[in-house]
Amino acid sequence: MIGPGTGVRVYLACGVTDLRKRIAGLAALAQDGLRQKPASGAEFAFRGRRGDRIEHLFWDGQGFCLY
């Protein structure tokens, strides 16, 4: 599995996120809701309504990865 390196900041979005949003929607949430640049190299975690699913958004230097 390829993942972010050591020392990467991870931001957890509090509350419920609509996981039907894809990369553009989650990047907008990271920028507006968390006040962070989505392409900063940090990892952003979003929780679904039921609490049994999460999505991670990560900029790898060439583009976004959505796990």
CHARMM internal coordinates of N, CA and C (Angstrom, degrees):
IC EDIT
DIST 1 N 1 CA 1.4369
DIST 1 CA 1 C 1.5161
ANGL 1 N 1 CA 1 C 109.50
DIST 1 C 2 N 1.2992
ANGL 1 CA 1 C 2 N 116.78
DIHE 1 N 1 CA 1 C 2 N 134.58
DIST 2 N 2 CA 1.4533
ANGL 1 C 2 N 2 CA 122.04
DIHE 1 CA 1 C 2 N 2 CA 177.29
DIST 2 CA 2 C 1.5138
ANGL 2 N 2 CA 2 C 107.96
DIHE 1 C 2 N 2 CA 2 C -96.40
DIST 2 C 3 N 1.2981
ANGL 2 CA 2 C 3 N 116.94
DIHE 2 N 2 CA 2 C 3 N 127.34
DIST 3 N 3 CA 1.4611
ANGL 2 C 3 N 3 CA 120.99
DIHE 2 CA 2 C 3 N 3 CA -179.39
DIST 3 CA 3 C 1.5097
ANGL 3 N 3 CA 3 C 110.46
DIHE 2 C 3 N 3 CA 3 C -137.64
DIST 3 C 4 N 1.3104
ANGL 3 CA 3 C 4 N 116.34
DIHE 3 N 3 CA 3 C 4 N 177.29
DIST 4 N 4 CA 1.4666
ANGL 3 C 4 N 4 CA 120.02
DIHE 3 CA 3 C 4 N 4 CA 178.66
DIST 4 CA 4 C 1.5227
ANGL 4 N 4 CA 4 C 110.46
DIHE 3 C 4 N 4 CA 4 C -67.83
DIST 4 C 5 N 1.2981
ANGL 4 CA 4 C 5 N 115.87
DIHE 4 N 4 CA 4 C 5 N 153.00
DIST 5 N 5 CA 1.4523
ANGL 4 C 5 N 5 CA 121.60
DIHE 4 CA 4 C 5 N 5 CA -178.65
DIST 5 CA 5 C 1.5145
ANGL 5 N 5 CA 5 C 112.63
DIHE 4 C 5 N 5 CA 5 C -74.59
DIST 5 C 6 N 1.3127
ANGL 5 CA 5 C 6 N 115.19
DIHE 5 N 5 CA 5 C 6 N -177.65
DIST 6 N 6 CA 1.4606
ANGL 5 C 6 N 6 CA 119.56
DIHE 5 CA 5 C 6 N 6 CA 179.43
DIST 6 CA 6 C 1.5239
ANGL 6 N 6 CA 6 C 109.97
DIHE 5 C 6 N 6 CA 6 C -71.74
DIST 6 C 7 N 1.2894
ANGL 6 CA 6 C 7 N 115.86
DIHE 6 N 6 CA 6 C 7 N 151.46
DIST 7 N 7 CA 1.4600
ANGL 6 C 7 N 7 CA 121.21
DIHE 6 CA 6 C 7 N 7 CA 178.08
DIST 7 CA 7 C 1.5200
ANGL 7 N 7 CA 7 C 114.53
DIHE 6 C 7 N 7 CA 7 C 81.19
DIST 7 C 8 N 1.3077
ANGL 7 CA 7 C 8 N 117.91
DIHE 7 N 7 CA 7 C 8 N 11.00
DIST 8 N 8 CA 1.4639
ANGL 7 C 8 N 8 CA 121.60
DIHE 7 CA 7 C 8 N 8 CA 179.29
DIST 8 CA 8 C 1.5203
ANGL 8 N 8 CA 8 C 108.64
DIHE 7 C 8 N 8 CA 8 C -82.14
DIST 8 C 9 N 1.3226
ANGL 8 CA 8 C 9 N 116.63
DIHE 8 N 8 CA 8 C 9 N 133.21
DIST 9 N 9 CA 1.4611
ANGL 8 C 9 N 9 CA 120.84
DIHE 8 CA 8 C 9 N 9 CA 177.40
DIST 9 CA 9 C 1.5214
ANGL 9 N 9 CA 9 C 109.11
DIHE 8 C 9 N 9 CA 9 C -78.32
DIST 9 C 10 N 1.3232
ANGL 9 CA 9 C 10 N 115.24
DIHE 9 N 9 CA 9 C 10 N 139.43
DIST 10 N 10 CA 1.4609
ANGL 9 C 10 N 10 CA 121.48
DIHE 9 CA 9 C 10 N 10 CA 178.24
DIST 10 CA 10 C 1.5200
ANGL 10 N 10 CA 10 C 107.54
DIHE 9 C 10 N 10 CA 10 C -118.82
DIST 10 C 11 N 1.3275
ANGL 10 CA 10 C 11 N 116.05
DIHE 10 N 10 CA 10 C 11 N 125.86
DIST 11 N 11 CA 1.4577
ANGL 10 C 11 N 11 CA 122.17
DIHE 10 CA 10 C 11 N 11 CA 178.74
DIST 11 CA 11 C 1.5144
ANGL 11 N 11 CA 11 C 108.38
DIHE 10 C 11 N 11 CA 11 C -110.49
DIST 11 C 12 N 1.3253
ANGL 11 CA 11 C 12 N 116.60
DIHE 11 N 11 CA 11 C 12 N 131.23
DIST 12 N 12 CA 1.4509
ANGL 11 C 12 N 12 CA 122.56
DIHE 11 CA 11 C 12 N 12 CA 178.94
DIST 12 CA 12 C 1.5195
ANGL 12 N 12 CA 12 C 108.38
DIHE 11 C 12 N 12 CA 12 C -107.35
DIST 12 C 13 N 1.3231
ANGL 12 CA 12 C 13 N 115.70
DIHE 12 N 12 CA 12 C 13 N 120.93
DIST 13 N 13 CA 1.4631
ANGL 12 C 13 N 13 CA 120.37
DIHE 12 CA 12 C 13 N 13 CA 178.25
DIST 13 CA 13 C 1.5180
ANGL 13 N 13 CA 13 C 108.11
DIHE 12 C 13 N 13 CA 13 C -78.24
DIST 13 C 14 N 1.3237
ANGL 13 CA 13 C 14 N 116.70
DIHE 13 N 13 CA 13 C 14 N 119.13
DIST 14 N 14 CA 1.4633
ANGL 13 C 14 N 14 CA 121.35
DIHE 13 CA 13 C 14 N 14 CA -179.94
DIST 14 CA 14 C 1.5201
ANGL 14 N 14 CA 14 C 109.98
DIHE 13 C 14 N 14 CA 14 C -73.79
DIST 14 C 15 N 1.3085
ANGL 14 CA 14 C 15 N 116.09
DIHE 14 N 14 CA 14 C 15 N 148.30
DIST 15 N 15 CA 1.4509
ANGL 14 C 15 N 15 CA 120.85
DIHE 14 CA 14 C 15 N 15 CA 179.35
DIST 15 CA 15 C 1.5150
ANGL 15 N 15 CA 15 C 111.45
DIHE 14 C 15 N 15 CA 15 C 90.17
DIST 15 C 16 N 1.3060
ANGL 15 CA 15 C 16 N 114.18
DIHE 15 N 15 CA 15 C 16 N -170.82
DIST 16 N 16 CA 1.4616
ANGL 15 C 16 N 16 CA 121.72
DIHE 15 CA 15 C 16 N 16 CA -175.89
DIST 16 CA 16 C 1.5245
ANGL 16 N 16 CA 16 C 110.05
DIHE 15 C 16 N 16 CA 16 C -97.43
DIST 16 C 17 N 1.3174
ANGL 16 CA 16 C 17 N 116.21
DIHE 16 N 16 CA 16 C 17 N 137.81
DIST 17 N 17 CA 1.4594
ANGL 16 C 17 N 17 CA 122.44
DIHE 16 CA 16 C 17 N 17 CA 178.24
DIST 17 CA 17 C 1.5248
ANGL 17 N 17 CA 17 C 108.68
DIHE 16 C 17 N 17 CA 17 C -119.54
DIST 17 C 18 N 1.3092
ANGL 17 CA 17 C 18 N 116.12
DIHE 17 N 17 CA 17 C 18 N 138.49
DIST 18 N 18 CA 1.4539
ANGL 17 C 18 N 18 CA 121.19
DIHE 17 CA 17 C 18 N 18 CA 174.74
DIST 18 CA 18 C 1.5250
ANGL 18 N 18 CA 18 C 107.79
DIHE 17 C 18 N 18 CA 18 C -72.79
DIST 18 C 19 N 1.3282
ANGL 18 CA 18 C 19 N 117.23
DIHE 18 N 18 CA 18 C 19 N 108.32
DIST 19 N 19 CA 1.4604
ANGL 18 C 19 N 19 CA 121.20
DIHE 18 CA 18 C 19 N 19 CA -174.91
DIST 19 CA 19 C 1.5222
ANGL 19 N 19 CA 19 C 113.16
DIHE 18 C 19 N 19 CA 19 C -77.97
DIST 19 C 20 N 1.3320
ANGL 19 CA 19 C 20 N 117.56
DIHE 19 N 19 CA 19 C 20 N 1.71
DIST 20 N 20 CA 1.4614
ANGL 19 C 20 N 20 CA 119.12
DIHE 19 CA 19 C 20 N 20 CA 172.45
DIST 20 CA 20 C 1.5249
ANGL 20 N 20 CA 20 C 110.48
DIHE 19 C 20 N 20 CA 20 C -75.25
DIST 20 C 21 N 1.3328
ANGL 20 CA 20 C 21 N 116.46
DIHE 20 N 20 CA 20 C 21 N -15.49
DIST 21 N 21 CA 1.4654
ANGL 20 C 21 N 21 CA 119.61
DIHE 20 CA 20 C 21 N 21 CA 174.96
DIST 21 CA 21 C 1.5167
ANGL 21 N 21 CA 21 C 107.74
DIHE 20 C 21 N 21 CA 21 C -68.35
DIST 21 C 22 N 1.2629
ANGL 21 CA 21 C 22 N 115.98
DIHE 21 N 21 CA 21 C 22 N 143.44
DIST 22 N 22 CA 1.4543
ANGL 21 C 22 N 22 CA 119.98
DIHE 21 CA 21 C 22 N 22 CA 179.64
DIST 22 CA 22 C 1.5225
ANGL 22 N 22 CA 22 C 109.74
DIHE 21 C 22 N 22 CA 22 C -107.30
DIST 22 C 23 N 1.3011
ANGL 22 CA 22 C 23 N 117.52
DIHE 22 N 22 CA 22 C 23 N -152.86
DIST 23 N 23 CA 1.4589
ANGL 22 C 23 N 23 CA 121.67
DIHE 22 CA 22 C 23 N 23 CA -170.84
DIST 23 CA 23 C 1.5200
ANGL 23 N 23 CA 23 C 112.03
DIHE 22 C 23 N 23 CA 23 C -58.25
DIST 23 C 24 N 1.3171
ANGL 23 CA 23 C 24 N 118.38
DIHE 23 N 23 CA 23 C 24 N -47.49
DIST 24 N 24 CA 1.4664
ANGL 23 C 24 N 24 CA 120.42
DIHE 23 CA 23 C 24 N 24 CA -177.50
DIST 24 CA 24 C 1.5269
ANGL 24 N 24 CA 24 C 111.34
DIHE 23 C 24 N 24 CA 24 C -64.28
DIST 24 C 25 N 1.3225
ANGL 24 CA 24 C 25 N 117.54
DIHE 24 N 24 CA 24 C 25 N -42.03
DIST 25 N 25 CA 1.4562
ANGL 24 C 25 N 25 CA 120.96
DIHE 24 CA 24 C 25 N 25 CA 179.90
DIST 25 CA 25 C 1.5171
ANGL 25 N 25 CA 25 C 113.11
DIHE 24 C 25 N 25 CA 25 C -67.79
DIST 25 C 26 N 1.3360
ANGL 25 CA 25 C 26 N 116.74
DIHE 25 N 25 CA 25 C 26 N -41.64
DIST 26 N 26 CA 1.4598
ANGL 25 C 26 N 26 CA 120.04
DIHE 25 CA 25 C 26 N 26 CA 178.67
DIST 26 CA 26 C 1.5270
ANGL 26 N 26 CA 26 C 111.63
DIHE 25 C 26 N 26 CA 26 C -70.18
DIST 26 C 27 N 1.3290
ANGL 26 CA 26 C 27 N 117.11
DIHE 26 N 26 CA 26 C 27 N -34.92
DIST 27 N 27 CA 1.4628
ANGL 26 C 27 N 27 CA 119.97
DIHE 26 CA 26 C 27 N 27 CA 176.09
DIST 27 CA 27 C 1.5282
ANGL 27 N 27 CA 27 C 110.51
DIHE 26 C 27 N 27 CA 27 C -65.23
DIST 27 C 28 N 1.3341
ANGL 27 CA 27 C 28 N 117.10
DIHE 27 N 27 CA 27 C 28 N -37.50
DIST 28 N 28 CA 1.4627
ANGL 27 C 28 N 28 CA 120.52
DIHE 27 CA 27 C 28 N 28 CA 176.91
DIST 28 CA 28 C 1.5249
ANGL 28 N 28 CA 28 C 110.60
DIHE 27 C 28 N 28 CA 28 C -65.99
DIST 28 C 29 N 1.3340
ANGL 28 CA 28 C 29 N 117.66
DIHE 28 N 28 CA 28 C 29 N -38.56
DIST 29 N 29 CA 1.4674
ANGL 28 C 29 N 29 CA 120.38
DIHE 28 CA 28 C 29 N 29 CA 176.25
DIST 29 CA 29 C 1.5268
ANGL 29 N 29 CA 29 C 111.48
DIHE 28 C 29 N 29 CA 29 C -64.46
DIST 29 C 30 N 1.3209
ANGL 29 CA 29 C 30 N 116.97
DIHE 29 N 29 CA 29 C 30 N -39.25
DIST 30 N 30 CA 1.4646
ANGL 29 C 30 N 30 CA 120.16
DIHE 29 CA 29 C 30 N 30 CA 178.59
DIST 30 CA 30 C 1.5205
ANGL 30 N 30 CA 30 C 110.69
DIHE 29 C 30 N 30 CA 30 C -64.36
DIST 30 C 31 N 1.3241
ANGL 30 CA 30 C 31 N 116.58
DIHE 30 N 30 CA 30 C 31 N -39.03
DIST 31 N 31 CA 1.4573
ANGL 30 C 31 N 31 CA 120.33
DIHE 30 CA 30 C 31 N 31 CA -178.17
DIST 31 CA 31 C 1.5269
ANGL 31 N 31 CA 31 C 111.56
DIHE 30 C 31 N 31 CA 31 C -75.63
DIST 31 C 32 N 1.3275
ANGL 31 CA 31 C 32 N 117.87
DIHE 31 N 31 CA 31 C 32 N -45.37
DIST 32 N 32 CA 1.4562
ANGL 31 C 32 N 32 CA 120.75
DIHE 31 CA 31 C 32 N 32 CA -175.56
DIST 32 CA 32 C 1.5265
ANGL 32 N 32 CA 32 C 112.44
DIHE 31 C 32 N 32 CA 32 C -83.80
DIST 32 C 33 N 1.3261
ANGL 32 CA 32 C 33 N 117.36
DIHE 32 N 32 CA 32 C 33 N -46.02
DIST 33 N 33 CA 1.4519
ANGL 32 C 33 N 33 CA 120.88
DIHE 32 CA 32 C 33 N 33 CA -175.40
DIST 33 CA 33 C 1.5165
ANGL 33 N 33 CA 33 C 114.28
DIHE 32 C 33 N 33 CA 33 C -79.96
DIST 33 C 34 N 1.3185
ANGL 33 CA 33 C 34 N 117.10
DIHE 33 N 33 CA 33 C 34 N -40.55
DIST 34 N 34 CA 1.4651
ANGL 33 C 34 N 34 CA 121.26
DIHE 33 CA 33 C 34 N 34 CA -177.17
DIST 34 CA 34 C 1.5265
ANGL 34 N 34 CA 34 C 112.96
DIHE 33 C 34 N 34 CA 34 C -98.25
DIST 34 C 35 N 1.3254
ANGL 34 CA 34 C 35 N 116.46
DIHE 34 N 34 CA 34 C 35 N -8.38
DIST 35 N 35 CA 1.4732
ANGL 34 C 35 N 35 CA 122.34
DIHE 34 CA 34 C 35 N 35 CA 179.67
DIST 35 CA 35 C 1.5283
ANGL 35 N 35 CA 35 C 112.46
DIHE 34 C 35 N 35 CA 35 C 57.55
DIST 35 C 36 N 1.3499
ANGL 35 CA 35 C 36 N 115.21
DIHE 35 N 35 CA 35 C 36 N 41.68
DIST 36 N 36 CA 1.4583
ANGL 35 C 36 N 36 CA 121.58
DIHE 35 CA 35 C 36 N 36 CA 178.37
DIST 36 CA 36 C 1.5182
ANGL 36 N 36 CA 36 C 109.12
DIHE 35 C 36 N 36 CA 36 C -127.41
DIST 36 C 37 N 1.3233
ANGL 36 CA 36 C 37 N 116.50
DIHE 36 N 36 CA 36 C 37 N 153.03
DIST 37 N 37 CA 1.4601
ANGL 36 C 37 N 37 CA 120.39
DIHE 36 CA 36 C 37 N 37 CA 175.69
DIST 37 CA 37 C 1.5263
ANGL 37 N 37 CA 37 C 108.81
DIHE 36 C 37 N 37 CA 37 C -77.83
DIST 37 C 38 N 1.3234
ANGL 37 CA 37 C 38 N 117.79
DIHE 37 N 37 CA 37 C 38 N 123.45
DIST 38 N 38 CA 1.4686
ANGL 37 C 38 N 38 CA 119.65
DIHE 37 CA 37 C 38 N 38 CA -178.44
DIST 38 CA 38 C 1.5237
ANGL 38 N 38 CA 38 C 113.54
DIHE 37 C 38 N 38 CA 38 C -61.85
DIST 38 C 39 N 1.3165
ANGL 38 CA 38 C 39 N 117.95
DIHE 38 N 38 CA 38 C 39 N -29.32
DIST 39 N 39 CA 1.4664
ANGL 38 C 39 N 39 CA 121.35
DIHE 38 CA 38 C 39 N 39 CA -178.21
DIST 39 CA 39 C 1.5269
ANGL 39 N 39 CA 39 C 111.96
DIHE 38 C 39 N 39 CA 39 C -96.19
DIST 39 C 40 N 1.3305
ANGL 39 CA 39 C 40 N 117.14
DIHE 39 N 39 CA 39 C 40 N 26.32
DIST 40 N 40 CA 1.4630
ANGL 39 C 40 N 40 CA 120.73
DIHE 39 CA 39 C 40 N 40 CA -177.99
DIST 40 CA 40 C 1.5259
ANGL 40 N 40 CA 40 C 113.06
DIHE 39 C 40 N 40 CA 40 C -82.43
DIST 40 C 41 N 1.3290
ANGL 40 CA 40 C 41 N 117.44
DIHE 40 N 40 CA 40 C 41 N -9.59
DIST 41 N 41 CA 1.4570
ANGL 40 C 41 N 41 CA 120.72
DIHE 40 CA 40 C 41 N 41 CA -177.16
DIST 41 CA 41 C 1.5142
ANGL 41 N 41 CA 41 C 112.34
DIHE 40 C 41 N 41 CA 41 C 98.36
DIST 41 C 42 N 1.3236
ANGL 41 CA 41 C 42 N 117.64
DIHE 41 N 41 CA 41 C 42 N -3.41
DIST 42 N 42 CA 1.4606
ANGL 41 C 42 N 42 CA 121.44
DIHE 41 CA 41 C 42 N 42 CA 177.37
DIST 42 CA 42 C 1.5270
ANGL 42 N 42 CA 42 C 109.36
DIHE 41 C 42 N 42 CA 42 C -81.66
DIST 42 C 43 N 1.3087
ANGL 42 CA 42 C 43 N 115.65
DIHE 42 N 42 CA 42 C 43 N 162.93
DIST 43 N 43 CA 1.4622
ANGL 42 C 43 N 43 CA 121.33
DIHE 42 CA 42 C 43 N 43 CA 176.72
DIST 43 CA 43 C 1.5266
ANGL 43 N 43 CA 43 C 108.23
DIHE 42 C 43 N 43 CA 43 C -107.04
DIST 43 C 44 N 1.3171
ANGL 43 CA 43 C 44 N 115.80
DIHE 43 N 43 CA 43 C 44 N 137.10
DIST 44 N 44 CA 1.4594
ANGL 43 C 44 N 44 CA 121.82
DIHE 43 CA 43 C 44 N 44 CA -178.30
DIST 44 CA 44 C 1.5247
ANGL 44 N 44 CA 44 C 108.36
DIHE 43 C 44 N 44 CA 44 C -117.32
DIST 44 C 45 N 1.3296
ANGL 44 CA 44 C 45 N 116.58
DIHE 44 N 44 CA 44 C 45 N 128.85
DIST 45 N 45 CA 1.4622
ANGL 44 C 45 N 45 CA 121.71
DIHE 44 CA 44 C 45 N 45 CA -179.40
DIST 45 CA 45 C 1.5255
ANGL 45 N 45 CA 45 C 109.21
DIHE 44 C 45 N 45 CA 45 C -112.93
DIST 45 C 46 N 1.3282
ANGL 45 CA 45 C 46 N 115.61
DIHE 45 N 45 CA 45 C 46 N 134.96
DIST 46 N 46 CA 1.4616
ANGL 45 C 46 N 46 CA 122.49
DIHE 45 CA 45 C 46 N 46 CA -178.68
DIST 46 CA 46 C 1.5209
ANGL 46 N 46 CA 46 C 108.49
DIHE 45 C 46 N 46 CA 46 C -126.83
DIST 46 C 47 N 1.3375
ANGL 46 CA 46 C 47 N 116.36
DIHE 46 N 46 CA 46 C 47 N 137.59
DIST 47 N 47 CA 1.4630
ANGL 46 C 47 N 47 CA 123.16
DIHE 46 CA 46 C 47 N 47 CA -176.82
DIST 47 CA 47 C 1.5162
ANGL 47 N 47 CA 47 C 110.51
DIHE 46 C 47 N 47 CA 47 C -102.39
DIST 47 C 48 N 1.3241
ANGL 47 CA 47 C 48 N 116.65
DIHE 47 N 47 CA 47 C 48 N 140.26
DIST 48 N 48 CA 1.4555
ANGL 47 C 48 N 48 CA 121.83
DIHE 47 CA 47 C 48 N 48 CA 177.47
DIST 48 CA 48 C 1.5166
ANGL 48 N 48 CA 48 C 112.20
DIHE 47 C 48 N 48 CA 48 C -80.48
DIST 48 C 49 N 1.3093
ANGL 48 CA 48 C 49 N 116.30
DIHE 48 N 48 CA 48 C 49 N 174.77
DIST 49 N 49 CA 1.4628
ANGL 48 C 49 N 49 CA 121.69
DIHE 48 CA 48 C 49 N 49 CA -176.02
DIST 49 CA 49 C 1.5288
ANGL 49 N 49 CA 49 C 112.78
DIHE 48 C 49 N 49 CA 49 C -63.20
DIST 49 C 50 N 1.3294
ANGL 49 CA 49 C 50 N 117.64
DIHE 49 N 49 CA 49 C 50 N -45.01
DIST 50 N 50 CA 1.4556
ANGL 49 C 50 N 50 CA 120.09
DIHE 49 CA 49 C 50 N 50 CA -177.02
DIST 50 CA 50 C 1.5261
ANGL 50 N 50 CA 50 C 112.74
DIHE 49 C 50 N 50 CA 50 C -77.51
DIST 50 C 51 N 1.3060
ANGL 50 CA 50 C 51 N 117.27
DIHE 50 N 50 CA 50 C 51 N -15.56
DIST 51 N 51 CA 1.4591
ANGL 50 C 51 N 51 CA 120.61
DIHE 50 CA 50 C 51 N 51 CA 179.01
DIST 51 CA 51 C 1.5119
ANGL 51 N 51 CA 51 C 114.44
DIHE 50 C 51 N 51 CA 51 C 85.39
DIST 51 C 52 N 1.3321
ANGL 51 CA 51 C 52 N 117.59
DIHE 51 N 51 CA 51 C 52 N 2.09
DIST 52 N 52 CA 1.4586
ANGL 51 C 52 N 52 CA 119.56
DIHE 51 CA 51 C 52 N 52 CA -179.34
DIST 52 CA 52 C 1.5208
ANGL 52 N 52 CA 52 C 112.75
DIHE 51 C 52 N 52 CA 52 C -101.45
DIST 52 C 53 N 1.3292
ANGL 52 CA 52 C 53 N 117.25
DIHE 52 N 52 CA 52 C 53 N 2.23
DIST 53 N 53 CA 1.4619
ANGL 52 C 53 N 53 CA 120.92
DIHE 52 CA 52 C 53 N 53 CA 179.70
DIST 53 CA 53 C 1.5313
ANGL 53 N 53 CA 53 C 109.77
DIHE 52 C 53 N 53 CA 53 C -135.77
DIST 53 C 54 N 1.3240
ANGL 53 CA 53 C 54 N 114.29
DIHE 53 N 53 CA 53 C 54 N 143.42
DIST 54 N 54 CA 1.4628
ANGL 53 C 54 N 54 CA 120.25
DIHE 53 CA 53 C 54 N 54 CA 173.23
DIST 54 CA 54 C 1.5257
ANGL 54 N 54 CA 54 C 108.20
DIHE 53 C 54 N 54 CA 54 C -134.52
DIST 54 C 55 N 1.3193
ANGL 54 CA 54 C 55 N 115.48
DIHE 54 N 54 CA 54 C 55 N 155.39
DIST 55 N 55 CA 1.4588
ANGL 54 C 55 N 55 CA 121.34
DIHE 54 CA 54 C 55 N 55 CA 173.93
DIST 55 CA 55 C 1.5199
ANGL 55 N 55 CA 55 C 107.68
DIHE 54 C 55 N 55 CA 55 C -126.34
DIST 55 C 56 N 1.3086
ANGL 55 CA 55 C 56 N 115.68
DIHE 55 N 55 CA 55 C 56 N 139.81
DIST 56 N 56 CA 1.4604
ANGL 55 C 56 N 56 CA 122.59
DIHE 55 CA 55 C 56 N 56 CA 179.00
DIST 56 CA 56 C 1.5187
ANGL 56 N 56 CA 56 C 108.56
DIHE 55 C 56 N 56 CA 56 C -113.70
DIST 56 C 57 N 1.3169
ANGL 56 CA 56 C 57 N 115.76
DIHE 56 N 56 CA 56 C 57 N 131.58
DIST 57 N 57 CA 1.4599
ANGL 56 C 57 N 57 CA 122.05
DIHE 56 CA 56 C 57 N 57 CA 176.36
DIST 57 CA 57 C 1.5164
ANGL 57 N 57 CA 57 C 107.72
DIHE 56 C 57 N 57 CA 57 C -112.64
DIST 57 C 58 N 1.3260
ANGL 57 CA 57 C 58 N 116.38
DIHE 57 N 57 CA 57 C 58 N 129.48
DIST 58 N 58 CA 1.4605
ANGL 57 C 58 N 58 CA 121.09
DIHE 57 CA 57 C 58 N 58 CA -174.93
DIST 58 CA 58 C 1.5181
ANGL 58 N 58 CA 58 C 109.83
DIHE 57 C 58 N 58 CA 58 C -144.29
DIST 58 C 59 N 1.3255
ANGL 58 CA 58 C 59 N 116.66
DIHE 58 N 58 CA 58 C 59 N 134.77
DIST 59 N 59 CA 1.4542
ANGL 58 C 59 N 59 CA 122.93
DIHE 58 CA 58 C 59 N 59 CA 175.63
DIST 59 CA 59 C 1.5195
ANGL 59 N 59 CA 59 C 107.45
DIHE 58 C 59 N 59 CA 59 C -94.55
DIST 59 C 60 N 1.3358
ANGL 59 CA 59 C 60 N 117.88
DIHE 59 N 59 CA 59 C 60 N 121.00
DIST 60 N 60 CA 1.4565
ANGL 59 C 60 N 60 CA 120.79
DIHE 59 CA 59 C 60 N 60 CA -176.44
DIST 60 CA 60 C 1.5245
ANGL 60 N 60 CA 60 C 113.77
DIHE 59 C 60 N 60 CA 60 C -99.59
DIST 60 C 61 N 1.3131
ANGL 60 CA 60 C 61 N 117.05
DIHE 60 N 60 CA 60 C 61 N 8.40
DIST 61 N 61 CA 1.4588
ANGL 60 C 61 N 61 CA 120.50
DIHE 60 CA 60 C 61 N 61 CA 179.59
DIST 61 CA 61 C 1.5200
ANGL 61 N 61 CA 61 C 113.09
DIHE 60 C 61 N 61 CA 61 C 103.82
DIST 61 C 62 N 1.3296
ANGL 61 CA 61 C 62 N 116.64
DIHE 61 N 61 CA 61 C 62 N -23.81
DIST 62 N 62 CA 1.4553
ANGL 61 C 62 N 62 CA 121.50
DIHE 61 CA 61 C 62 N 62 CA 178.55
DIST 62 CA 62 C 1.5272
ANGL 62 N 62 CA 62 C 112.49
DIHE 61 C 62 N 62 CA 62 C -117.89
DIST 62 C 63 N 1.3068
ANGL 62 CA 62 C 63 N 115.22
DIHE 62 N 62 CA 62 C 63 N -21.81
DIST 63 N 63 CA 1.4651
ANGL 62 C 63 N 63 CA 120.03
DIHE 62 CA 62 C 63 N 63 CA -179.55
DIST 63 CA 63 C 1.5229
ANGL 63 N 63 CA 63 C 109.47
DIHE 62 C 63 N 63 CA 63 C 178.74
DIST 63 C 64 N 1.3161
ANGL 63 CA 63 C 64 N 115.68
DIHE 63 N 63 CA 63 C 64 N 178.11
DIST 64 N 64 CA 1.4525
ANGL 63 C 64 N 64 CA 120.87
DIHE 63 CA 63 C 64 N 64 CA -179.34
DIST 64 CA 64 C 1.5261
ANGL 64 N 64 CA 64 C 111.03
DIHE 63 C 64 N 64 CA 64 C -84.80
DIST 64 C 65 N 1.3239
ANGL 64 CA 64 C 65 N 115.43
DIHE 64 N 64 CA 64 C 65 N 144.35
DIST 65 N 65 CA 1.4556
ANGL 64 C 65 N 65 CA 122.66
DIHE 64 CA 64 C 65 N 65 CA 171.80
DIST 65 CA 65 C 1.5182
ANGL 65 N 65 CA 65 C 106.67
DIHE 64 C 65 N 65 CA 65 C -115.08
DIST 65 C 66 N 1.3084
ANGL 65 CA 65 C 66 N 116.47
DIHE 65 N 65 CA 65 C 66 N 136.27
DIST 66 N 66 CA 1.4609
ANGL 65 C 66 N 66 CA 121.80
DIHE 65 CA 65 C 66 N 66 CA 178.70
DIST 66 CA 66 C 1.5203
ANGL 66 N 66 CA 66 C 107.54
DIHE 65 C 66 N 66 CA 66 C -121.14
DIST 66 C 67 N 1.3164
ANGL 66 CA 66 C 67 N 115.14
DIHE 66 N 66 CA 66 C 67 N 114.52
DIST 67 N 67 CA 1.4759
ANGL 66 C 67 N 67 CA 121.15
DIHE 66 CA 66 C 67 N 67 CA -179.83
DIST 67 CA 67 C 1.5061
ANGL 67 N 67 CA 67 C 108.55
DIHE 66 C 67 N 67 CA 67 C -105.71
END
COOR INIT
IC SEED 1 N 1 CA 1 C
IC BUILD
